[in-house]
Amino acid sequence: MDNVDLQINEGEFFAMLGPSGSGKTTCLRLIAGFEKPSNGEIMIFGESAGEVPPYCRNVNTVFQDYALFPHLSVMDNVAYGLMIKKVAKPERLHAADEALDMVRLSGYGDRKPSQLSGGQRQRVALARALVNKPKVLLLDEPLGALDLKLREEMQEELKDLQRSLGITFVFVTHDQGEALSMADRVAVFNEGRIMQVGTPHDIYYRPVSRFIADFVGSSNVLPDGFLKKHMSRNGSASLRPEAIKLVAASDEGSHEATILSVSFLGSATRLGLSLDGLKLSALVDNIQPALAIGQNIHVSWSQEDLHFMEDRGV
Amino acid sequence: MCLGRKKTSISWRIGVSETATVTTQDSGFAVRISDTLWRKPKLLLVLLLAPPVLWLGVVYLGSLFALLAQSFFSIDEYSGLIKYELTLKTYRELLIPANLDILVRTTTMAIVVTLAAAIVAFPIAYYAARYARGKWKAVFYLGVMLPLWSSYLVKIYAWKLILAKEGILNWLFDTLHLSWALEAFLSIPLIGGNSLSVSYTGTFLVFLYVWLPFMVLPMQAALERVPASYLEASADLGATPAQTFRNVLFPLALPGIVAGSIFTFSLTLGDYIIPQIIGSSRLFIGQAVYAHQGTAGNIPLAAAFTVVPVIVMAFYLWMAKRQGAFDAL
């Protein structure tokens, strides 16, 4: 990791987004204390934390594989942190009960983790971390192992939980949809560097580089040559697939394109287009006259939908 | 019989223009056997299980019960012949002080060897499971298994030379001007003696060396199944490394430790060569069995002696299960 300068505010839902191997998990592990920075500094609530071992930090982690202790019951798993802090047994069982209640798993305390489903384990991991009342909760791809329906449910639940508890959530994910829908702010990682930090809206509509435009929502990138030829200006621009409209041939400023592929997505149809040798992806409504591969159509987009970027490559 | 295996030739069309033709031989004897076994999976199971069941059930368990039965017979003191009528006389003989000493001595040695093996093996197994990768893992396996490749007797005689009064260990203490420490240690009653090679300490060291691989390997296998994230999660929840060891690592390694201790414990209980070559010439169970079934011809007493390790092991396993040693399995 290199040149990562990040400030996370108290009480915010912060997402670290990036492809695998981009350094987002390493960044999370640095905050948790599982890795030591070779140089640079980590401050947690104003205190330098570089040399502080994980068991002395007021942060808790929800692991990607949940890391529930298989030899302990659900209740003992949740009460583990309090047991370590030598909280008296009745008190810690009471607190664990409340935490299980919060994640809607009351009554599951006597089971072993192996007797729970993936979604339930995930909630136990959440309760086990939250029962310690951490200042920061770190979540390492916590929804990665769940199926789509459960994942959407858990996204809602996590957001509600964060809002009601008011503690800082730092969330690592490679799923851009998840990051955009859940976070207050997003940092996009690539190759050990932070490419952009901003609100989901910023990152989606005003990507600073080609990588972000492509990674966050598979935007089309109009390269330098294309802009010169069609709009006589330099640089490159990103264009969202949903901004491309099908128009009649007579419309002014329309471009002729050939359909390369048609995929029906349910709520919309994705078209692969070839425009003057440039491959574009367009998301159009289903209510269109039948479109066939090889057919020539006309497309256009409004100037506001083009976002020009200083191309930082990658 | 597989489809398309008949003597006929089958042709089919690929694409538009090409035609492929395949002719197969009629199925042979081997094919007919596999077809039959595929249709009757239970037959296959019976065929696979028959040899081990015969071996374990008849040869092994059978002789064990024969042994158990022998221990309920007794020997006629005058004629030296075995009286084939059921009696507890032999067991009474087993519990006379001289014989009881042998039982206590052997069991104590087995317990001490097992505890020491567990303590010595843990760091080795932990390193191998957590940190050794690729080449270092191979070095680990080689290092642990290599002693098993050479003859057991050669190793024991080598240790006799190492531990003897004229041996390398004495020389080392001499050279380091530490002979006084060794002398002081050897003058401790019970564990000391004339030299290490004729003391219980010597017997203990050789037992520990010879059985250590049997403790390291199951322990390493158990630790291998503990993902690093468990230890991180424990630290994350506020546990110091010592607390993590006590609350997470040790309970999860326990099945492996118990498995290893079954080896070290039972092997020490039954061995009769090590205490004969290295030690204070006081008898262990194995030696007693050897003496009674051989020259003395007292098969019933030898059998009664053999029953003791079986009972001790059964009791040990029952205790381990009750203590929840296998819960993490």
Contacts between the chains, C-beta under 8 A, distances in Angstrom:
chain1	res1	chain2	res2	distance
A	32	B	232	7.7
A	32	B	236	6.1
A	33	B	235	7.7
A	33	B	236	8.0
A	34	B	232	5.4
A	34	B	235	7.7
A	34	B	236	7.9
A	53	B	235	7.0
A	54	B	232	7.1
A	54	B	235	4.3
A	54	B	236	5.4
A	55	B	235	4.8
A	55	B	236	7.5
A	55	B	237	7.9
A	55	B	238	5.1
A	55	B	239	5.7
A	55	B	240	5.6
A	59	B	236	7.8
A	60	B	236	5.9
A	60	B	237	6.8
A	61	B	232	7.6
A	61	B	233	7.1
A	61	B	236	4.7
A	63	B	229	5.1
A	63	B	232	7.3
A	63	B	233	5.9
A	64	B	229	7.8
A	65	B	227	6.9
A	65	B	229	5.6
A	67	B	227	7.1
A	67	B	229	4.0
A	67	B	230	5.4
A	67	B	232	7.0
A	67	B	233	3.9
A	68	B	233	8.0
A	69	B	230	6.3
A	69	B	233	7.5
A	69	B	234	7.7
A	69	B	248	5.9
A	69	B	252	7.9
A	70	B	252	7.3
A	70	B	328	6.3
A	71	B	251	4.9
A	71	B	252	6.1
A	71	B	327	5.9
A	71	B	328	4.3
A	80	B	234	7.4
A	80	B	237	5.3
A	80	B	239	7.9
A	80	B	247	7.5
A	81	B	237	3.8
A	81	B	238	5.4
A	83	B	247	7.8
A	84	B	237	6.1
A	84	B	238	4.6
A	84	B	239	4.7
A	84	B	243	5.7
A	84	B	247	7.5
A	85	B	238	5.9
A	128	B	237	7.1
A	129	B	236	7.8
A	129	B	237	7.8
A	132	B	237	6.6
A	132	B	238	7.1
